[in-house]
Amino acid sequence: MSIVEAAPIACTLTPGEHKNRMSWIAALNRDALRGHRRRDLVLELRYAPEARARVAEMVRNEQLCCGFLAFDLHEAEDEIRLTIAAPEAAREAADSLFEPFLAQASAPSCACASSVPPKVASKEPAGSKAAGVTAVTLSTGAVACGVCCVLPFALPAAVLASTGTLLAWLVSVHVWVTALAILAVLGAWGWIAWQSRRTRRKAATATLVMMVLSTTLMTVAVLWPLIEKPLIRMLRA
């Protein structure tokens, strides 16, 4: 949809409405803004498809208070693209006209009357970090339970006497913790891949490092029966 109206370059909102409008746009950007590009008097914004109704509402609201701006909204299956064009007469004020549409914090102005530095963060898919932390935690636990099998051969008798019960319990749950670690790692990789494909965002480097670490630890836990016997022989020597 494309709407261009000949209107004065002036905001029609009251001061109170200014503040509420800017807060509303900032919340929309935090939740759904994927990216933007500025070309002279034209600003292109890309939103997640689930924000379709909110983007359309923003366009309707801004057309009422900023009639001199032209809005072109294109709805695709995987994203919403909004193009905002300022008139030639507003060239000197174009920066301050466009910047509020990129705001992620409230400011006391409407989108056509303030200047807030753009701040658009590229967020990794939701839940990716939590999945990585869970995978690392369970994989570490699985390895720790396996290590408890050989600790009796490395600890002094006095220490072993006070920790033997705990070590025996950890050894007994090794199989179960390893199984949970396998499920957690495979599930985390699947979740990250699915969310990245759905949102078209890459997981953060820190999350990927956690996943590589968790995969390595899980592999060690799975192979522990093959590692345990040589390790015990070495400790006994």
N, C-alpha and C positions, 0 to 999 in steps of 0.2 A: 504494500500500500504506500502511496506517495502523496503527501499533502504539502503544498507550498502556498502560504498565504502572505499577501502584502500587508504587513503590520509594522507598527513602530518597533524599533529595537529597544524595548524596555520590558522589565518584568512587572507582572500585574499582581503578584502575591503580596500579602501583608508580611511584616517582619516575623510574626509567629508562624505563618505558613511556610516562609522561607526555611526556617530551621527544621520543621517537620519534613519538608520535602527532601532536604539534603540528607537527613538521617535515613529516610526511606531508600534513596538511591544508593547510599553507602551500604546498607544492609543487602540490597539486591546484588551489588558488585561483590561483596564478600562471599555470598552464597553461590553465585552463578556466572560471574564474568570470567571468560576463558582467555580473552586476549583483545587487543585493539591495535588499530593502525591509523595514523594521521596523514592525510594527503591535502596539504594547503588548507582549503576551506571545508574539507570533508573529513569527518571522523567515522571510522568503521569499528563497530563493537561486535564481539562474538560471545553469545551466552549459551549455557547448557540448555538442552531442549525442555527439561522439566520446569524451567523458569518462563515458559512461553506466556502464560497468563500475566505474570508480573511485569514482563518486558512490555507487553501490549498496554498494560495499565500505565506504565511510565510514559509511554508515547502519548497516550490520550491526555494525561495530566500536563505534560510539557507543551503539547500543542495549545492548551488553553492559556498557559502563562507566558509562553515564548512563541507566539505565533509567527515570528519572523524566521524561525528555523524550519528547515524541511526535513521530514523524517521518512525514511524508506525502510520498511520492515519486511524481511524475507524469512519465511519459516521453512526449514528443511527438517528431515527426519532426525538428523544427528546434532543439529545446532540451530540457534536463532541468530540471524545476522541483522544488525540495525545500522543503517547509515544516516548520519546527521550532517546536514549541509548548512553552512552559514552564508548569508548574502554578502555580496562584494562590499556593500556599505558597512558591514561589520568586520572588515578585515583587521583593523587595528585592535579590535577587542576579541578576536577569534580565540586566542590562547585562553583567556579567562572564561570564554563561553563554553569551551570544550572540556577544560580540566575537571570541572565538577562531575562530569559524567563518568570519570574514572576514580572518583573519591571512594575511600573505604572507611572514612571517619566522618561523623556529622560535622557540619559547619553551618553558621547562621546565614544561609543564603539559599536561593533556589538555583537550579542548574544553569539558568541563563544570566545570573547576576553575581557570581562569585568566582574567586580564583583559589583553588585548592590543589596543591601538587599531586599529580597522579601517583597512585600507589597500588599497583596490581600485582599481587603475589601469585606465583604459580604453585598451587597446592598439589601434593601427591594424592592419589586416590584414597578415599576414606577407608579407614581400617587397616591400611597397609602396614603402618608402623606397629599397631597393636598385634597384628598377625606375626610380624617379624619377632617382636619381643616374646610372644608366646612360644614360637618355634625354638628360639635360642634358649629360653628357660627350660623347656622340657628336654631338649637335646643335651644341655649341660647336666641336668639331673640324671639322665640315662647314663652318661659317661661316669658321673660321680658314683652311681650305684655299682657300676662295673669295677671301678677302681677299688671300692671297698672289699672286693674279693681278694685283692692282693695285699691290702694294708696289713693284715695280720702277720705277713712275712717280713714286713719292713718296720713295724712299730716295736718299741721296747715293751717288755712284758708288763711293766707297771702301767703304761698308758693303755695297753690292750685290755687290761683287767677292768679299767673304768669305762672303756668305750665299746667293749665287745658286744653288748646287747644291741646298741645302736647300729653298729656295723653289720651284725647279723640281720637286722630288720631291713637295712638298705639293700643288702644282697638279695633278700627274698623278694623284693619288689622290682628288681632290675628288669625282669622280662616285661612286666606291666608298664613301667615307665618308658622302656624302649619302644613298646608298641604305641604308646601315646605320643612319643616324640616323632615317630614315623608319620602318624596321622596329622600331627600339628605341622610338620614341615611340608608334607604334600599338600595339605589344605591351605597353608599360607601361600605357597607358590601358585596354587590354583586361584585363590582369591585375588592376589596381586595381578595375575595375568588377566583375569576377567574384568576387574575394576579398571585396569589400564586401558583395556580395549573399549570398555563402555564409555569411559570419560575422556579417552584420548590424552591422558596424562601419564607421565612416567613416574614410577616410584622413586623416592628420594635415594640418593647415593647411600646414605646411612642405613636405610632400610634394606637395600640390596646387599650391603656388606653384612648385615645381620643375618640375612637369608643364606648367604654363602657360608658364614660361620656355622649356622645351625645345621646346614646340610652336611658340612664336614664332621661336626660332632655326632650327628645322627649316624653317619656312616661308621664312625669309630665305635659307637655303641652297638651297632648291628654286627660288626666284625669282632667284637670283644671276645667271644669264645675262642677265636683263633689267636688273639693277641695275649690272652690271659695265661695260657700254659707256658709259652716261652718266657714271659715276664716273671712268672713264679720261679721257673728254673734259674733265671738270672739272679733273682733275689736270694735264693737259697745257696747259690754258689759262694 
